Amino acid sequence: MSKPTLRELFIKYLTQDSATKDARRKDFNIAIFINPSDKHFGGHQVFNGTDLDMVMEKFDKAVKELRQQER
């Protein structure tokens, strides 16, 4: 299995909820965009008021995971 790219990790954090629903857990994630594979609403925001800070938080998580995988 190949190592995921930054883009793939970023899309994952933007569009996939984590298995845990406890926001105190390190691996917690809540999607802010609907998965692009959704036929009708793919790529649209989940919440009204999604902002750049929310998007950049997901980017930072993706970069962090990529760095951890490189170790």
Backbone as a ProteinNet text record, in pm:
[ID]
protein_1_A
[PRIMARY]
MSKPTLRELFIKYLTQDSATKDARRKDFNIAIFINPSDKHFGGHQVFNGTDLDMVMEKFDKAVKELRQQER
[TERTIARY]
84.1	0	89.1	62.1	145.4	107	204.4	183.6	91.1	-9	-99.4	-27.2	-71.9	-14.6	-79.2	-17.9	-74	-215.7	-234.6	-367.4	-470.3	-436.4	-529.4	-563.7	-463.9	-489	-575.1	-547.1	-623.7	-770.6	-795.4	-933.2	-999.6	-924.2	-979.5	-1028.1	-944.4	-983.7	-1097.8	-1105	-1213.7	-1347.2	-1344.6	-1469.3	-1507.6	-1426.3	-1457.5	-1457.1	-1563.1	-1566.6	-1477.5	-1419.4	-1339.7	-1431.9	-1375.7	-1453.7	-1498.8	-1414.5	-1449.5	-1535.9	-1629.3	-1716.2	-1682.3	-1574.9	-1530.5	-1429.5	-1468.1	-1383.6	-1256.9	-1250.2	-1130.2	-1019.9	-1053.3	-955	-870.1	-744.4	-649.6	-691.3	-751.4	-787.2	-926.5	-990.4	-1123.4	-1117.1	-1213.8	-1227.9	-1374.6	-1420	-1555.5	-1544.7	-1610.9	-1604.9	-1670.5	-1611.4	-1672.3	-1723	-1691.5	-1744.4	-1798.2	-1898.1	-1956.6	-1862.6	-1847.5	-1757.4	-1786.5	-1681.3	-1700.4	-1767.9	-1763.8	-1827.2	-1979.6	-2034.1	-2179.1	-2236.6	-2331.2	-2384.9	-2451.5	-2519.4	-2597.7	-2532	-2461.8	-2411.1	-2260	-2189.2	-2045.6	-1971.5	-1885.8	-1804.9	-1868.2	-1995.4	-2061.5	-2029.4	-2038.2	-2010.8	-2119	-2078.1	-2171.4	-2240.8	-2164.3	-2215.3	-2224.9	-2327.8	-2335.6	-2231.9	-2148.6	-2047.9	-1910.1	-1887.6	-1753.9	-1657.7	-1546.3	-1454	-1312.4	-1225.1	-1088.7	-1014.2	-1039.8	-974.8	-1009.2	-1133.1	-1174.5	-1099.5	-1085.6	-1015.6	-867.4	-806.3	-663.2	-634.9	-729.4	-714.3	-701.4	-780.5	-773.9	-641.3	-594.3	-465.5	-353.7	-356.2	-254.3	-256.2	-375	-385.8	-324.8	-350.1	-296.9	-144.3	-88.8	57.1	116.6	53.7	102.3	104.1	-4.4	-9.8	97	115.6	216.7	355.8	385.4	515.3	534.4	427.7	437.5	462.8	406.2	425.9	566.9	631.9	767.1	870.9	836.3	931.5	951.1
-117.4	0	124.3	217.3	336.6	439.3	522.8	628.1	734.1	779.3	881.3	1014.4	1088.2	1219.5	1323.1	1440.2	1549.1	1581.2	1583.8	1612.8	1510.7	1383	1278.1	1291.2	1319.1	1336.9	1459.7	1567.3	1690.4	1667	1602.3	1570.2	1480.7	1384.8	1295.8	1377.1	1467	1546.6	1643.4	1691	1781.3	1708.6	1580.1	1512.9	1389.4	1346.8	1223.9	1247.7	1202.3	1204.6	1093.1	1114.9	1009.5	907.4	793.3	688.8	734.2	810	858.6	983.9	996.2	1114.4	1201.6	1168.1	1240.6	1347.9	1474.2	1584.2	1599.8	1536.8	1545.2	1451.7	1358.4	1261.4	1321.9	1280.4	1334.9	1304.5	1188.1	1147	1194.5	1279.3	1330.7	1417.5	1398.8	1483.4	1487.4	1603.3	1618	1682.2	1622.5	1671.1	1807.8	1893.5	2024.9	2036.7	1937	1930.7	1789.8	1779.1	1650.2	1579.8	1449.5	1370.2	1393.8	1420.9	1448.9	1335.6	1214.7	1102.6	1103.7	1185.4	1196.8	1255.7	1184	1219.7	1358.2	1395.3	1517.8	1636.9	1612.3	1724.3	1723.3	1634.1	1621.8	1753.6	1783.5	1903.8	2025.3	2018.3	2130.8	2130.9	2248	2258.4	2190	2133.6	2068.3	2173	2270.3	2372.5	2507.5	2582.8	2720.8	2799.5	2874.5	2953	2888.1	2787.7	2728.9	2839.1	2850.9	2959.9	2908.2	2998.8	2962.5	2900.3	2946.4	2887.7	2739.6	2703.8	2563.9	2480.1	2534.3	2464.1	2447.9	2554	2549.3	2455.8	2440.2	2343.5	2202	2170.9	2039.3	2022.9	2129.5	2124.5	2096.1	2164	2142.1	1997.8	1940.5	1800.8	1707.3	1735.7	1652.8	1659.8	1779.6	1796	1721.6	1732.2	1663.9	1512.6	1458	1313.2	1270.6	1348.4	1316.6	1313.8	1409.7	1413.1	1293.9	1254	1138.2	1010.9	1000.5	880.9	875.1	989.7	992.5	945.1	940.3	896.1	748
0	0	0	-87.4	-97.9	8.7	40.7	138.8	79.3	154.7	100.8	79.4	-18.5	-46.5	44.8	50.5	130	82.5	-46.8	-102.1	-55.3	-59.7	-16.5	131.7	213.9	357.3	383.2	311.1	326.2	291.2	179.8	137.8	242.1	295.9	399.2	518.6	568.6	684.7	653.9	531.9	493.7	482.1	442.3	402.6	482.9	579.2	653.2	803.6	868.8	1014	1067.3	1184	1246.6	1311.6	1346.1	1411.5	1550	1618	1751.4	1742.2	1832	1837.3	1957.8	2027.2	2145.7	2104.7	2110.1	2063.9	2147.2	2263	2345.9	2298	2211.1	2161.8	2051.6	2047.4	1950.4	1805.8	1783.4	1647.5	1603.4	1683.2	1649.2	1523.4	1436.1	1317.2	1277.3	1239.2	1186.9	1047.7	952	813.9	802.2	720.1	694.9	551.6	469.2	332.8	307.8	222.3	186.6	90	108.4	25.5	-122.7	-201.9	-345.6	-422.6	-370.1	-440.3	-426.9	-336.9	-322.7	-451.6	-510.1	-641.7	-645.1	-539.1	-541.8	-472.9	-364.4	-285.2	-265.4	-332.4	-315.7	-331.5	-234.8	-238.5	-173	-139.2	-73.7	75.7	137.5	280.2	362.5	476.2	566.9	653.2	700.6	791.6	722.1	753.9	708.5	787.9	719.8	789.6	793.3	710	700.9	658.1	732.7	702.4	677.5	641	606.9	724.7	845.1	962.6	976.7	949	956.7	852.9	732.7	625.7	660.4	709.4	742.4	859.3	951	1060	1002.5	901	836.6	762.3	699.8	631.3	730.5	843.2	946.7	997.4	1013.3	1056.2	951.4	824.6	716.4	713.5	727.9	729.6	847.9	963.4	1083.4	1063.3	1006.8	983.5	882.1	777.4	676.3	739.4	823.5	891.8	983.3	1051.9	1141.6	1062.1	943.6	861	803.6	789.9	735.4	835.1	961.1	1065.2	1063.9
[MASK]
+++++++++++++++++++++++++++++++++++++++++++++++++++++++++++++++++++++++

